[in-house]
Amino acid sequence: MKSDPEKAVEVKAQITALSKELAALRKEAILCDSIAERSGVIKEKIKAAREDEQPERKAKCDRTEQQKTVR
């Protein structure tokens, strides 16, 4: 490359372009990892909330069934 300065400039330009593209892709990968992590946490919170609500729903359904049989 030292013998061909034009080729060296071209290669450096390619390296610069690829470095910028890699930087953008790294940011995107970090963002995707963050989203995946948060979605796992949210799934666990939803699961816990549903488990907490389950006895309440069962009690409500039982009361509704009792009211239907009383009528």
C-alpha positions in Angstrom: 0.0 0.0 0.0 2.9 2.3 0.6 3.7 2.2 -3.1 0.1 3.1 -4.1 -1.2 6.1 -2.1 -4.5 6.1 -3.9 -5.2 2.5 -2.9 -4.2 3.3 0.7 -6.7 6.2 0.8 -9.4 3.9 -0.7 -8.8 1.2 1.9 -8.8 3.7 4.8 -12.1 5.1 3.5 -13.6 1.6 3.5 -12.3 0.9 7.0 -13.9 4.2 8.2 -17.2 3.3 6.6 -17.2 -0.2 8.0 -16.2 1.1 11.5 -19.2 3.5 11.4 -21.5 0.6 10.3 -20.2 -1.6 13.1 -20.7 1.1 15.7 -24.4 1.4 14.6 -24.8 -2.3 14.7 -23.3 -2.6 18.1 -25.7 0.1 19.4 -28.6 -1.9 17.9 -27.4 -5.1 19.5 -27.1 -3.5 22.9 -30.6 -2.1 22.5 -32.0 -5.5 21.4 -30.3 -7.1 24.4 -31.8 -4.5 26.7 -35.3 -5.0 25.2 -35.0 -8.8 25.6 -34.0 -8.5 29.2 -36.9 -6.1 30.0 -39.4 -8.3 28.2 -38.3 -11.2 30.4 -38.8 -9.1 33.5 -42.2 -8.0 32.3 -43.2 -11.6 31.6 -42.3 -12.5 35.1 -44.3 -9.6 36.6 -47.3 -10.5 34.5 -47.1 -14.1 35.6 -46.9 -13.0 39.2 -49.8 -10.7 38.8 -51.9 -13.4 37.3 -51.0 -15.8 40.0 -52.1 -13.2 42.6 -55.4 -12.6 40.8 -56.2 -16.3 40.3 -57.7 -16.9 43.8 -59.7 -13.7 43.5 -61.1 -14.8 40.1 -61.9 -18.2 41.5 -63.8 -16.7 44.5 -65.7 -14.4 42.2 -66.6 -17.3 39.9 -67.7 -19.4 42.9 -69.9 -16.6 44.1 -71.5 -16.2 40.7 -72.2 -19.9 40.4 -73.8 -19.8 43.9 -76.0 -16.9 42.9 -77.1 -18.8 39.8 -78.1 -21.9 41.8 -80.0 -19.8 44.4 -82.2 -18.3 41.8 
